[in-house]
């Protein structure tokens, strides 16, 4: 076979000439289209079909979401009857965001609520201490206690100072209308042998959460095992139980928690589970029948509560949302997951 130039080969390929043949005029038949070879039209059809499916799923999602939001709004707009004789205490820890407490509506909302008759402002940092002037507010120097017992100081002061049987634990960067407070009180009147609040947590066995020891950061709706102290209502007697059982995890907390006694809300809820003697079950709380007296912690995400932490640190600098790295969050969540599992095992073995 005579050598063929590159240009000749390209021309022969272009016109469908069989380059394997010695005869330069041999033309290959046009290949039949493989049934597996997608047409341009089929790709366009697939794209359109995908858009239709996504649109339908979006519509279904929003149908359920609107129903959920409507149910939440109905629970807030309905008349809630809480007698003025029902009183509760509030514990707020002030450490690094005094400007938030000074400028937000948290304290004005609490002091004006008829069912709140005492508010304990626990100042855990000398640099951020300030005196809030109101007859319902007691400014407490908690620097020493913060150095000794860390974030659990709210439960210790609750046990020593509260005159009421019901107590709220609220973070310093929360804001909410008075109706949210009243709503929690009305739910607590139905069954006070539990802890209730806005943010709930359950452990997860799904592989996605293995790296965090099962700690699931997704908020739980309805019955849950743990209620966060960001906005929480409980019986004052549980504070005494916290102090009774905290030795079970003291060694682990001392060597692993940052800041000290991080995860106090997890342990508090698990202690309540242990003392009240019930097992948890996660269901949508809208389906909860108030005639069923089952003692369970509950979270109500539909109540209106806003995180207004606009400042970071003691100098009132704007909050930097990118400050916390993924690694730090991972370590934090992994610690909380391990504390959760250890506390459950220890409490199950305790008498």
Residue frames as qw, qx, qy, qz and C-alpha x, y, z in Angstrom:
[[0.000, 0.889, 0.458, 0.000, 0.00, 0.00, 0.00],
 [0.410, 0.493, -0.024, 0.767, 1.38, 3.36, -1.01],
 [0.268, -0.335, -0.483, 0.763, 1.94, 5.86, 1.75],
 [0.011, -0.770, -0.508, -0.386, -0.79, 8.38, 2.08],
 [0.172, 0.320, -0.257, 0.896, -0.34, 11.93, 3.27],
 [0.023, -0.329, -0.693, 0.642, -2.12, 13.25, 6.35],
 [0.319, 0.302, -0.027, -0.898, -4.14, 15.66, 4.25],
 [0.455, 0.059, -0.722, -0.518, -5.32, 12.84, 1.98],
 [0.252, -0.218, -0.910, 0.245, -6.42, 10.77, 4.96],
 [0.127, 0.348, 0.444, -0.816, -8.43, 13.68, 6.35],
 [0.421, 0.245, -0.310, -0.816, -10.13, 14.19, 2.96],
 [0.428, -0.022, -0.865, -0.262, -10.95, 10.51, 2.63],
 [0.136, -0.291, -0.816, 0.480, -12.37, 10.37, 6.16],
 [0.225, 0.303, 0.168, -0.911, -14.42, 13.48, 5.50],
 [0.553, 0.226, -0.398, -0.696, -16.06, 11.92, 2.44],
 [0.853, -0.114, 0.345, -0.376, -16.55, 8.52, 4.07],
 [0.682, 0.496, -0.530, -0.089, -13.86, 6.72, 2.15],
 [0.940, -0.339, 0.021, 0.029, -12.67, 3.42, 3.62],
 [0.035, 0.854, -0.519, 0.022, -9.07, 4.09, 4.58],
 [0.670, -0.311, 0.674, -0.009, -8.54, 0.36, 5.11],
 [0.815, 0.450, 0.363, 0.039, -9.06, -0.38, 1.43],
 [0.505, -0.196, 0.416, 0.730, -6.40, -0.13, -1.25],
 [0.201, 0.559, 0.570, 0.567, -9.04, 1.30, -3.53],
 [0.110, -0.125, -0.268, 0.949, -9.30, 5.02, -2.73],
 [0.370, -0.144, -0.324, -0.859, -12.78, 5.10, -4.22],
 [0.436, -0.333, -0.836, 0.024, -14.27, 2.57, -1.82],
 [0.262, -0.446, 0.116, -0.848, -16.89, 4.40, 0.20],
 [0.061, -0.109, -0.891, 0.437, -18.09, 3.22, 3.61],
 [0.272, -0.607, -0.623, -0.411, -21.85, 3.01, 4.06],
 [0.231, -0.553, 0.227, -0.767, -23.28, 5.50, 6.53],
 [0.188, -0.023, -0.909, 0.371, -23.47, 3.80, 9.95],
 [0.431, -0.605, -0.568, -0.354, -26.86, 3.13, 11.38],
 [0.213, -0.598, 0.337, -0.696, -27.59, 5.18, 14.50],
 [0.314, -0.032, -0.894, 0.317, -27.23, 3.07, 17.60],
 [0.438, -0.660, -0.514, -0.328, -30.42, 2.80, 19.61],
 [0.605, -0.571, -0.329, 0.447, -28.36, 3.71, 22.67],
 [0.370, 0.080, 0.079, 0.922, -27.01, 6.84, 21.02],
 [0.047, 0.689, 0.529, -0.494, -29.08, 9.76, 22.37],
 [0.304, 0.626, 0.407, 0.592, -30.58, 12.21, 19.93],
 [0.119, 0.150, -0.185, 0.964, -30.49, 15.91, 20.56],
 [0.491, -0.399, -0.305, -0.712, -34.26, 15.84, 20.70],
 [0.752, -0.377, -0.539, 0.034, -34.25, 13.20, 23.46],
 [0.461, -0.069, -0.405, 0.786, -31.82, 15.25, 25.56],
 [0.169, -0.248, -0.029, -0.953, -34.10, 18.25, 25.25],
 [0.671, -0.386, -0.461, -0.433, -37.04, 16.06, 26.23],
 [0.689, -0.248, -0.560, 0.387, -35.17, 14.79, 29.29],
 [0.214, 0.062, -0.264, 0.938, -34.39, 18.34, 30.38],
 [0.410, -0.309, -0.197, -0.835, -38.02, 19.39, 30.00],
 [0.749, -0.342, -0.545, -0.157, -39.21, 16.30, 31.86],
 [0.548, -0.130, -0.516, 0.645, -36.76, 17.00, 34.72],
 [0.044, -0.166, 0.116, -0.978, -38.05, 20.56, 34.99],
 [0.603, -0.351, -0.382, -0.606, -41.63, 19.29, 35.15],
 [0.742, -0.288, -0.580, 0.174, -40.77, 16.81, 37.92],
 [0.375, -0.033, -0.391, 0.840, -38.86, 19.44, 39.92],
 [0.250, -0.268, -0.086, -0.926, -41.73, 21.88, 39.54],
 [0.704, -0.376, -0.477, -0.368, -44.25, 19.31, 40.76],
 [0.675, -0.228, -0.541, 0.448, -42.09, 18.42, 43.77],
 [0.164, 0.108, -0.222, 0.955, -41.70, 22.12, 44.60],
 [0.463, -0.355, -0.247, -0.774, -45.46, 22.61, 44.46],
 [0.768, -0.354, -0.531, -0.054, -46.06, 19.60, 46.74],
 [0.527, -0.064, -0.459, 0.712, -43.39, 20.85, 49.17],
 [0.041, -0.163, 0.122, -0.978, -44.96, 24.29, 49.45],
 [0.604, -0.405, -0.436, -0.531, -48.43, 22.83, 49.89],
 [0.741, -0.357, -0.513, 0.246, -47.20, 21.02, 53.00],
 [0.400, 0.005, -0.285, 0.871, -45.16, 24.02, 54.16],
 [0.237, -0.347, -0.123, -0.899, -48.07, 26.42, 53.84],
 [0.713, -0.453, -0.461, -0.271, -50.24, 24.01, 55.81],
 [0.682, -0.218, -0.445, 0.538, -47.52, 23.83, 58.49],
 [0.179, 0.136, -0.131, 0.966, -47.12, 27.62, 58.64],
 [0.435, -0.431, -0.304, -0.730, -50.89, 28.10, 58.76],
 [0.745, -0.426, -0.512, 0.032, -51.17, 25.65, 61.66],
 [0.532, -0.116, -0.350, 0.762, -48.44, 27.55, 63.49],
 [0.046, -0.249, -0.035, -0.967, -50.09, 30.92, 62.95],
 [0.590, -0.478, -0.444, -0.475, -53.45, 29.55, 64.12],
 [0.700, -0.360, -0.510, 0.346, -51.83, 28.39, 67.36],
 [0.337, -0.066, -0.216, 0.914, -50.57, 31.95, 67.92],
 [0.210, -0.254, -0.211, -0.920, -53.72, 33.78, 66.89],
 [0.562, -0.485, -0.635, -0.215, -56.11, 31.65, 68.90],
 [0.385, -0.745, 0.176, -0.515, -57.04, 32.94, 72.32],
 [0.628, 0.080, -0.684, 0.362, -54.70, 31.51, 74.94],
 [0.532, -0.737, -0.063, -0.412, -55.92, 31.60, 78.50],
 [0.620, 0.053, -0.570, 0.536, -53.19, 31.64, 81.14],
 [0.430, -0.834, -0.346, -0.008, -54.37, 32.87, 84.54],
 [0.133, 0.837, -0.280, 0.452, -52.51, 35.84, 85.96],
 [0.715, -0.613, 0.290, -0.172, -51.91, 33.76, 89.09],
 [0.946, 0.112, 0.085, 0.293, -49.50, 31.56, 87.11],
 [0.072, -0.943, 0.310, 0.099, -45.99, 32.91, 87.70],
 [0.929, 0.172, -0.003, 0.328, -42.60, 31.96, 86.29],
 [0.376, -0.786, 0.266, 0.414, -39.00, 33.04, 86.82],
 [0.723, 0.677, -0.063, 0.120, -36.50, 33.80, 84.05],
 [0.639, -0.564, 0.314, 0.420, -32.74, 33.18, 84.04],
 [0.610, 0.780, -0.028, 0.141, -30.53, 34.95, 81.49],
 [0.746, -0.367, 0.132, 0.540, -26.75, 34.73, 81.36],
 [0.295, 0.952, -0.079, 0.011, -24.83, 37.85, 80.32],
 [0.801, -0.302, 0.233, 0.460, -21.26, 37.14, 79.28],
 [0.464, -0.159, 0.393, 0.778, -20.12, 38.68, 76.00],
 [0.095, 0.439, 0.560, 0.696, -23.03, 40.56, 74.41],
 [0.077, -0.484, -0.538, 0.686, -24.25, 43.28, 76.78],
 [0.158, 0.229, -0.235, -0.931, -25.20, 45.55, 73.85],
 [0.307, -0.218, -0.815, -0.441, -27.71, 42.96, 72.68],
 [0.287, -0.511, -0.752, 0.301, -29.44, 42.93, 76.06],
 [0.097, -0.439, -0.216, 0.867, -29.39, 46.71, 76.27],
 [0.205, 0.268, -0.334, -0.880, -30.85, 47.35, 72.82],
 [0.241, -0.169, -0.878, -0.378, -33.14, 44.38, 72.10],
 [0.558, -0.354, -0.098, -0.744, -36.75, 43.95, 73.21],
 [0.596, -0.079, -0.791, 0.113, -36.04, 40.85, 75.29],
 [0.227, -0.153, -0.647, 0.711, -35.98, 42.47, 78.74],
 [0.334, 0.030, 0.060, -0.940, -38.86, 44.92, 78.03],
 [0.649, -0.091, -0.577, -0.488, -40.99, 41.99, 76.83],
 [0.547, -0.147, -0.777, 0.273, -40.22, 39.96, 79.95],
 [0.105, -0.103, -0.503, 0.852, -40.70, 42.77, 82.44],
 [0.417, 0.026, -0.063, -0.907, -44.08, 43.71, 80.94],
 [0.554, -0.107, -0.763, -0.316, -45.45, 40.17, 80.94],
 [0.588, -0.511, 0.149, -0.609, -47.95, 39.57, 83.74],
 [0.973, -0.180, -0.122, -0.071, -46.89, 35.95, 84.25],
 [0.701, 0.245, -0.336, 0.579, -43.22, 36.84, 84.82],
 [0.410, -0.894, -0.109, -0.146, -42.55, 38.25, 88.27],
 [0.494, -0.745, 0.367, 0.257, -38.77, 37.80, 88.62],
 [0.763, 0.614, -0.134, 0.150, -35.89, 37.94, 86.15],
 [0.677, -0.602, 0.265, 0.329, -32.36, 36.96, 87.14],
 [0.545, 0.804, -0.221, 0.092, -29.65, 38.59, 85.04],
 [0.861, -0.392, 0.161, 0.282, -26.53, 36.54, 85.71],
 [0.288, 0.908, -0.304, 0.002, -23.44, 38.65, 84.92],
 [0.958, -0.155, 0.121, 0.208, -20.64, 36.15, 84.30],
 [0.659, 0.312, 0.042, 0.683, -17.99, 38.60, 83.07],
 [0.316, -0.610, -0.235, 0.688, -16.60, 41.66, 84.91],
 [0.183, -0.149, 0.360, 0.903, -16.09, 43.53, 81.63],
 [0.177, -0.314, -0.647, -0.672, -19.68, 43.20, 80.48],
 [0.198, -0.504, -0.751, 0.378, -21.56, 43.69, 83.74],
 [0.113, -0.286, -0.104, -0.946, -24.22, 46.39, 83.86],
 [0.133, 0.277, 0.758, -0.576, -27.20, 47.07, 86.11],
 [0.174, -0.372, -0.636, -0.653, -30.60, 46.82, 84.52],
 [0.146, 0.023, 0.491, -0.858, -33.00, 48.92, 86.55],
 [0.580, -0.236, -0.442, -0.642, -36.42, 47.35, 87.03],
 [0.566, -0.400, 0.465, -0.550, -38.31, 46.05, 90.02],
 [0.974, 0.058, 0.064, -0.207, -38.61, 42.57, 88.47],
 [0.743, 0.510, -0.356, 0.247, -34.91, 42.30, 87.56],
 [0.677, -0.691, 0.224, 0.119, -32.21, 41.09, 89.92],
 [0.507, 0.732, -0.439, 0.117, -28.64, 41.69, 88.77],
 [0.896, -0.411, 0.159, 0.049, -26.49, 38.83, 90.05],
 [0.076, 0.771, -0.627, -0.086, -22.68, 38.76, 90.16],
 [0.976, 0.009, 0.191, -0.109, -21.91, 35.31, 88.71],
 [0.391, 0.756, -0.525, 0.015, -18.25, 35.69, 87.73],
 [0.296, -0.460, 0.807, -0.223, -17.00, 33.33, 90.43],
 [0.766, 0.143, 0.562, -0.277, -19.62, 30.72, 89.58],
 [0.719, 0.659, -0.126, -0.181, -18.81, 30.99, 85.88],
 [0.186, 0.683, -0.702, 0.077, -15.17, 30.23, 86.60],
 [0.372, -0.271, 0.837, -0.295, -16.13, 27.23, 88.72],
 [0.539, 0.257, 0.784, -0.169, -19.14, 25.66, 86.97],
 [0.137, -0.036, 0.639, 0.756, -19.28, 27.35, 83.56],
 [0.328, -0.154, -0.454, -0.814, -22.49, 27.31, 81.54],
 [0.450, -0.394, -0.801, -0.024, -24.33, 25.23, 84.13],
 [0.120, -0.048, -0.457, 0.880, -24.50, 28.24, 86.46],
 [0.440, -0.203, -0.230, -0.844, -28.08, 28.98, 85.36],
 [0.728, -0.281, -0.595, -0.194, -29.26, 25.70, 86.84],
 [0.501, -0.137, -0.593, 0.615, -27.33, 26.28, 90.06],
 [0.073, -0.022, 0.205, -0.976, -28.76, 29.76, 90.59],
 [0.562, -0.236, -0.459, -0.646, -32.19, 28.46, 89.61],
 [0.659, -0.276, -0.688, 0.125, -32.02, 25.92, 92.41],
 [0.402, -0.205, -0.478, 0.753, -30.93, 28.54, 94.96],
 [0.004, -0.131, -0.086, 0.988, -32.85, 31.69, 94.01],
 [0.312, -0.238, -0.569, -0.722, -36.12, 30.97, 92.21],
 [0.334, 0.029, 0.614, -0.715, -39.29, 31.36, 94.26],
 [0.729, 0.267, -0.059, -0.628, -41.51, 30.00, 91.48],
 [0.789, -0.054, 0.612, -0.032, -42.10, 26.38, 90.49],
 [0.742, 0.548, 0.317, 0.221, -41.68, 27.15, 86.79],
 [0.297, -0.709, 0.269, 0.580, -38.56, 28.69, 85.26],
 [0.685, 0.727, 0.035, 0.024, -37.53, 29.92, 81.81],
 [0.590, -0.400, 0.368, 0.597, -33.97, 29.58, 80.52],
 [0.508, 0.833, 0.219, 0.018, -33.47, 32.14, 77.76],
 [0.675, 0.052, 0.132, 0.724, -30.36, 33.16, 75.82],
 [0.153, -0.611, -0.128, 0.766, -29.36, 36.82, 75.75],
 [0.022, 0.240, -0.487, -0.840, -29.89, 37.16, 71.99],
 [0.069, 0.438, 0.883, 0.154, -33.52, 36.06, 71.83],
 [0.256, 0.129, 0.072, -0.955, -36.47, 38.26, 70.88],
 [0.093, -0.337, -0.909, -0.229, -40.13, 37.26, 70.71],
 [0.359, -0.455, -0.176, -0.796, -43.62, 38.69, 71.11],
 [0.397, -0.271, 0.611, -0.628, -45.41, 38.22, 74.45],
 [0.870, 0.090, -0.046, -0.482, -47.70, 35.67, 72.77],
 [0.677, 0.342, -0.646, 0.083, -44.79, 33.24, 72.36],
 [0.022, 0.280, -0.745, 0.604, -44.16, 33.30, 76.09],
 [0.626, -0.027, 0.327, -0.707, -47.85, 32.86, 76.81],
 [0.826, 0.236, -0.384, -0.338, -48.08, 29.99, 74.35],
 [0.477, 0.278, -0.787, 0.275, -45.34, 28.02, 76.10],
 [0.227, -0.157, 0.640, -0.717, -46.95, 28.65, 79.48],
 [0.759, 0.081, 0.058, -0.644, -50.32, 27.40, 78.20],
 [0.785, 0.253, -0.555, -0.111, -48.70, 24.23, 76.84],
 [0.255, 0.283, -0.780, 0.497, -46.85, 23.70, 80.09],
 [0.509, -0.148, 0.395, -0.750, -50.11, 23.96, 82.03],
 [0.863, 0.108, -0.293, -0.397, -51.33, 20.89, 80.14],
 [0.962, -0.130, -0.149, 0.189, -48.37, 18.82, 81.32],
 [0.077, -0.925, 0.343, -0.145, -45.55, 20.27, 83.41],
 [0.790, -0.393, 0.458, 0.110, -43.70, 16.98, 83.91],
 [0.770, 0.383, 0.282, 0.424, -41.41, 17.65, 80.98],
 [0.249, -0.529, 0.153, 0.797, -39.21, 20.34, 79.42],
 [0.515, 0.692, 0.483, 0.151, -40.56, 22.35, 76.50],
 [0.208, -0.628, 0.197, 0.724, -39.12, 25.02, 74.22],
 [0.546, 0.707, -0.101, -0.437, -38.63, 26.09, 70.64],
 [0.457, 0.604, -0.640, -0.128, -35.53, 24.13, 69.61],
 [0.883, -0.255, 0.348, -0.184, -35.43, 20.35, 70.03],
 [0.259, 0.591, -0.748, -0.156, -32.81, 17.72, 69.21],
 [0.958, -0.098, 0.212, -0.164, -32.71, 13.94, 68.74],
 [0.371, -0.486, 0.722, 0.325, -29.72, 11.68, 68.19],
 [0.755, 0.499, -0.170, -0.390, -29.41, 10.21, 64.71],
 [0.752, -0.229, 0.593, 0.177, -28.10, 6.79, 63.65],
 [0.699, 0.705, 0.114, 0.015, -27.93, 7.85, 60.00],
 [0.814, 0.011, 0.073, 0.577, -24.41, 7.57, 58.56],
 [0.261, 0.772, 0.077, 0.574, -24.38, 11.29, 57.72],
 [0.368, -0.834, 0.152, -0.381, -24.06, 12.07, 61.45],
 [0.928, -0.160, -0.215, 0.260, -21.46, 9.45, 62.36],
 [0.526, 0.365, -0.230, 0.733, -18.67, 12.02, 62.39],
 [0.209, -0.517, 0.211, -0.803, -20.57, 14.03, 65.02],
 [0.022, 0.022, -0.913, 0.407, -21.27, 10.97, 67.21],
 [0.058, -0.512, -0.851, -0.103, -24.91, 11.09, 66.16],
 [0.024, -0.556, -0.335, 0.760, -25.51, 14.71, 67.12],
 [0.274, 0.544, 0.643, 0.464, -28.14, 15.94, 64.68],
 [0.120, -0.220, -0.132, 0.959, -28.32, 19.72, 64.25],
 [0.214, -0.344, -0.591, -0.698, -31.68, 19.57, 62.47],
 [0.329, -0.140, 0.414, -0.837, -34.41, 21.10, 64.62],
 [0.091, -0.228, -0.969, -0.025, -37.06, 18.64, 65.81],
 [0.426, -0.244, -0.158, -0.857, -40.76, 19.33, 65.61],
 [0.814, -0.335, -0.280, -0.383, -42.76, 17.87, 68.47],
 [0.843, -0.520, 0.138, -0.002, -41.58, 15.26, 70.94],
 [0.568, 0.633, -0.439, 0.292, -37.82, 15.15, 71.31],
 [0.810, -0.261, -0.396, 0.345, -35.18, 13.97, 73.74],
 [0.463, -0.284, -0.159, 0.824, -33.37, 17.27, 74.25],
 [0.109, 0.927, 0.323, 0.158, -34.61, 20.87, 74.36],
 [0.533, 0.296, -0.145, 0.780, -32.04, 23.64, 73.96],
 [0.318, -0.584, -0.445, 0.600, -31.70, 26.33, 76.63],
 [0.159, 0.180, 0.276, 0.931, -31.99, 29.09, 74.02],
 [0.464, -0.202, -0.014, -0.863, -35.71, 29.31, 74.85],
 [0.487, -0.077, -0.869, 0.036, -36.84, 26.70, 77.36],
 [0.538, -0.465, 0.160, -0.685, -39.43, 26.21, 80.12],
 [0.599, 0.013, -0.788, 0.144, -39.08, 23.65, 82.91],
 [0.660, -0.694, -0.268, -0.102, -39.90, 22.88, 86.53],
 [0.077, -0.845, 0.427, -0.312, -37.62, 24.50, 89.09],
 [0.825, -0.401, 0.383, -0.109, -37.15, 21.15, 90.83],
 [0.905, 0.377, 0.010, 0.195, -35.19, 19.88, 87.82],
 [0.221, 0.828, -0.384, 0.343, -32.35, 22.26, 88.70],
 [0.572, -0.563, 0.538, -0.257, -31.82, 20.35, 91.92],
 [0.949, 0.100, 0.298, -0.002, -31.82, 17.07, 89.97],
 [0.607, 0.730, -0.221, 0.222, -29.17, 18.48, 87.64],
 [0.094, -0.747, 0.562, -0.342, -26.86, 19.08, 90.59],
 [0.816, -0.284, 0.443, -0.240, -27.66, 15.63, 91.95],
 [0.923, 0.216, 0.303, 0.097, -26.56, 13.79, 88.81],
 [0.392, 0.887, -0.244, -0.023, -23.89, 16.01, 87.28],
 [0.422, -0.626, 0.653, 0.065, -21.10, 14.01, 88.93],
 [0.859, 0.183, 0.477, 0.017, -21.87, 11.20, 86.46],
 [0.686, 0.610, 0.183, 0.353, -20.33, 13.15, 83.58],
 [0.244, -0.948, 0.103, 0.176, -18.13, 15.61, 85.47],
 [0.600, -0.406, 0.505, 0.469, -14.84, 14.02, 84.47],
 [0.533, 0.412, 0.576, 0.462, -15.77, 13.94, 80.77],
 [0.108, 0.948, 0.266, 0.134, -16.99, 17.54, 80.85],
 [0.414, -0.831, 0.200, 0.313, -13.87, 18.80, 82.63],
 [0.534, -0.318, 0.585, 0.521, -11.54, 17.32, 80.02],
 [0.381, 0.296, 0.707, 0.517, -13.54, 17.93, 76.84],
 [0.122, 0.847, 0.517, 0.010, -15.98, 20.85, 77.08],
 [0.293, -0.166, 0.083, 0.938, -15.21, 24.29, 75.64],
 [0.112, -0.586, 0.461, -0.658, -16.48, 26.50, 77.17],
 [0.028, 0.094, -0.916, 0.390, -16.75, 24.66, 80.45],
 [0.344, 0.318, 0.784, -0.408, -19.99, 22.69, 80.82],
 [0.412, 0.275, -0.424, -0.758, -20.97, 23.12, 77.22],
 [0.452, -0.089, -0.845, -0.271, -23.86, 20.70, 76.63],
 [0.129, 0.026, 0.688, -0.714, -25.62, 21.57, 79.88],
 [0.624, 0.148, -0.005, -0.767, -28.95, 21.64, 78.01],
 [0.654, 0.156, -0.705, -0.227, -28.39, 18.07, 76.78],
 [0.293, 0.024, -0.855, 0.427, -27.69, 16.79, 80.26],
 [0.314, 0.053, 0.409, -0.855, -30.58, 18.75, 81.78],
 [0.706, 0.131, -0.252, -0.649, -33.08, 17.23, 79.34],
 [0.625, 0.120, -0.771, -0.015, -31.71, 13.72, 79.83],
 [0.050, 0.033, -0.749, 0.659, -31.97, 14.15, 83.60],
 [0.537, 0.091, 0.169, -0.821, -35.61, 15.17, 83.16],
 [0.723, 0.143, -0.557, -0.383, -36.20, 12.06, 81.04],
 [0.438, 0.101, -0.838, 0.309, -34.65, 9.95, 83.79],
 [0.117, 0.015, 0.606, -0.787, -36.52, 11.56, 86.69],
 [0.609, 0.153, 0.057, -0.776, -39.93, 11.63, 85.01],
 [0.476, -0.078, 0.875, -0.028, -39.39, 8.07, 83.77],
 [0.705, 0.571, 0.289, -0.305, -40.52, 8.14, 80.17],
 [0.568, -0.019, 0.584, 0.579, -39.23, 7.15, 76.79],
 [0.161, 0.544, -0.120, -0.815, -39.23, 9.60, 73.92],
 [0.515, 0.412, 0.710, 0.249, -41.12, 9.42, 70.66],
 [0.046, -0.308, 0.222, 0.924, -40.85, 11.95, 67.85],
 [0.249, 0.592, 0.743, 0.189, -44.18, 12.90, 66.28],
 [0.055, 0.442, 0.205, 0.872, -45.67, 16.06, 64.88],
 [0.049, -0.184, -0.661, 0.726, -47.00, 17.88, 67.91],
 [0.427, 0.014, -0.154, -0.891, -50.06, 19.11, 65.99],
 [0.659, -0.116, -0.670, -0.322, -51.33, 15.55, 66.25],
 [0.220, 0.049, -0.786, 0.576, -50.88, 15.52, 70.00],
 [0.474, -0.600, -0.509, -0.396, -54.09, 14.95, 71.87],
 [0.082, -0.520, 0.457, -0.717, -54.15, 16.86, 75.15],
 [0.840, -0.333, 0.048, -0.427, -56.26, 14.07, 76.61],
 [0.917, 0.095, -0.308, 0.233, -53.24, 11.76, 76.36],
 [0.378, -0.881, 0.270, -0.084, -51.17, 12.38, 79.45],
 [0.922, 0.113, -0.044, 0.367, -47.76, 11.23, 78.27],
 [0.360, -0.863, 0.148, 0.322, -44.72, 12.87, 79.81],
 [0.760, 0.281, 0.257, 0.526, -42.41, 13.94, 77.01],
 [0.220, -0.519, 0.121, 0.817, -40.15, 16.84, 76.23],
 [0.485, 0.687, 0.524, 0.131, -41.51, 18.88, 73.35],
 [0.259, -0.267, 0.222, 0.901, -40.28, 21.49, 70.89],
 [0.346, 0.766, 0.515, -0.170, -42.62, 23.96, 69.19],
 [0.450, -0.049, 0.332, 0.828, -40.78, 25.46, 66.19],
 [0.113, 0.674, 0.547, 0.483, -43.89, 27.38, 65.10],
 [0.296, -0.868, -0.280, 0.283, -43.71, 29.91, 67.96],
 [0.404, 0.837, -0.028, 0.367, -42.17, 33.22, 66.96],
 [0.616, -0.689, 0.141, 0.354, -38.66, 33.64, 68.33],
 [0.569, 0.786, -0.115, 0.212, -35.89, 35.60, 66.64],
 [0.771, -0.284, -0.014, 0.570, -32.13, 35.37, 67.13],
 [0.186, 0.966, 0.072, 0.166, -31.03, 39.00, 67.25],
 [0.707, -0.496, 0.146, 0.482, -27.36, 38.50, 68.14],
 [0.475, 0.866, 0.044, 0.151, -26.21, 41.48, 66.09],
 [0.027, -0.874, 0.454, -0.173, -23.00, 41.91, 68.07],
 [0.925, 0.037, -0.316, 0.207, -20.02, 39.73, 68.74],
 [0.589, 0.088, -0.382, 0.707, -17.74, 40.12, 71.74],
 [0.323, -0.642, -0.480, 0.502, -17.71, 42.65, 74.54],
 [0.165, -0.345, 0.118, 0.917, -17.02, 45.66, 72.32],
 [0.487, 0.612, 0.399, -0.478, -20.18, 45.39, 70.26],
 [0.014, 0.389, -0.652, -0.650, -18.53, 44.56, 66.95],
 [0.754, 0.235, -0.173, -0.589, -20.82, 43.32, 64.17],
 [0.807, -0.165, 0.558, -0.098, -21.23, 39.59, 64.29],
 [0.245, 0.538, -0.696, -0.408, -18.98, 37.76, 61.82],
 [0.913, 0.061, 0.155, -0.372, -20.92, 34.75, 60.55],
 [0.808, 0.446, -0.377, 0.077, -17.78, 33.31, 58.92],
 [0.193, -0.727, 0.576, -0.319, -15.85, 33.33, 62.17],
 [0.740, -0.241, 0.598, -0.192, -16.62, 29.75, 63.13],
 [0.255, 0.432, -0.770, -0.393, -14.83, 27.27, 60.88],
 [0.840, -0.006, -0.387, -0.380, -16.26, 23.94, 59.79],
 [0.578, 0.157, -0.725, 0.339, -13.62, 22.16, 61.86],
 [0.084, -0.163, 0.561, -0.807, -14.56, 24.00, 65.06],
 [0.695, -0.056, 0.006, -0.717, -18.27, 23.27, 64.51],
 [0.794, 0.108, -0.585, -0.126, -17.43, 19.62, 63.86],
 [0.348, 0.152, -0.741, 0.554, -15.48, 19.33, 67.13],
 [0.337, -0.118, 0.356, -0.864, -18.31, 21.08, 68.99],
 [0.795, 0.009, -0.175, -0.581, -21.00, 18.78, 67.58],
 [0.699, 0.155, -0.692, 0.089, -18.90, 15.65, 68.08],
 [0.094, 0.168, -0.690, 0.697, -18.39, 16.55, 71.74],
 [0.546, -0.056, 0.221, -0.806, -22.13, 17.10, 72.24],
 [0.823, 0.089, -0.427, -0.363, -22.91, 13.75, 70.62],
 [0.552, 0.149, -0.751, 0.330, -20.44, 11.90, 72.83],
 [0.142, -0.142, 0.548, -0.812, -21.73, 13.67, 75.95],
 [0.704, -0.032, -0.098, -0.702, -25.28, 12.71, 75.00],
 [0.817, 0.069, -0.559, -0.122, -24.45, 9.01, 74.68],
 [0.373, 0.171, -0.716, 0.565, -22.32, 8.93, 77.82],
 [0.311, -0.151, 0.378, -0.859, -24.99, 10.73, 79.87],
 [0.795, -0.049, -0.239, -0.556, -27.73, 8.34, 78.72],
 [0.739, 0.082, -0.655, 0.133, -25.66, 5.31, 79.66],
 [0.200, 0.169, -0.632, 0.730, -24.70, 6.78, 83.04],
 [0.470, -0.128, 0.215, -0.847, -28.26, 7.81, 83.90],
 [0.820, -0.022, -0.421, -0.387, -29.64, 4.42, 82.87],
 [0.663, 0.043, -0.671, 0.328, -27.24, 2.83, 85.33],
 [0.009, -0.256, 0.459, -0.851, -27.98, 5.35, 88.10],
 [0.209, -0.459, -0.850, 0.155, -30.57, 4.82, 90.78]]
